[in-house]
């Protein structure tokens, strides 16, 4: 549940980018930070190991101004995608309000996507959250690789694998060049704030 | 009523988001681009190289090796490409053997070797000097990695030795690392061929001491010197930190 300060009229919303390792979660945040750092005026925090792996999480906070008289502060997080860091992933999910699942479109990563989504469902359940109820956006990342002849899963296959039951909004994207990174982020923020509004009623 | 209120919030949020993140609404349809299919002979190798993540499995590394071997045959008349492929094969073997405990730079190296190999293969008009330069750059990185691995092994061995001597128990030396040996062996051959191709190769070899060519005691002494230098630098930095801290107090 988001942190709401009635006295200060401030709402903090936590959105987590989830998905398999090397799928592009950090790249999403890096693109947003690099493109808009002049406007959001905050710093991105990234904790990486020697080999550029996300060790703990990446964190990008920013304000989007007032909604219904409340100052809205958005906090974007990523989780480490490697299987062995599940405890960290679970920890980062604490208090999450909205999720972006970043799927890797490469054919060879098909199974990893499915496992990661299953893992998300299990980890959310430990906080009594339901993957079918939490605001969720799916991003089919690395679509640009088709231009390089890399075998990709078609959007239909990705939808069948990941979104048949969830029926979440989805975007074909390339976090590396920034395609559909902003729409993904806008969509999840809008959905999350609408959901909070319903919960707070 | 509720729906109307929700719509109003959504509108307000969208407006605010437009204020902060406007002008860059890049919705794009990839479906047409998907039809563009590259005829690159490295297509499969690229797919494999890009799919190696931190959970390294045998299947993908075996595929990498098979693809490298197939391409070696295809390009057997082009020494530069064959050497690039040998570098890829060596690093691949090392990663396959060490998996998640591989040196972190190994996967980075695999990627840069591939990127430069792709440049060489796809740019048919590239001058020979340029091709050699790219190859030698990768050989240099490969040697640096090999050195780092050797140093790491020496440090681990030294630590084990210290632990055992503290416990006053007899020691049995660990088994030699098969993958490391394969990597060193592969590099030896690569070096010979590279030096045949380019006079620049000699310069590179002389810049970096090659641990593989040293006697064990020399390699050990070299590694110790390196460690001594690192410790010295660390202490220097620490002293500076303490000084700053004292001044602040």
Interface residues (C-beta under 8 A of the other chain):
Chain A: X20 X21 X22 X35 X36 X39 X40 X49 X50 X51 X52 X53 X62 X64 X65 X66 X67 X68 X72 X81 X82 X83 X84 X106 X107 X108 X109 X112 X143 X144 X145 X146 X147 X148 X149 X150 X151 X152 X154 X155 X172 X174 X178 X179 X180 X181 X182 X183 X185 X186 X189 X190 X193 X194 X197 X198 X201
Chain B: X2 X5 X6 X9 X10 X12 X13 X14 X16 X17 X19 X20 X21 X24 X25 X26 X27 X28 X29 X30 X31 X33 X34 X36 X37 X38 X39 X40 X43 X46 X47 X48 X50 X51 X53 X54 X55 X60 X100 X104 X105 X107 X108
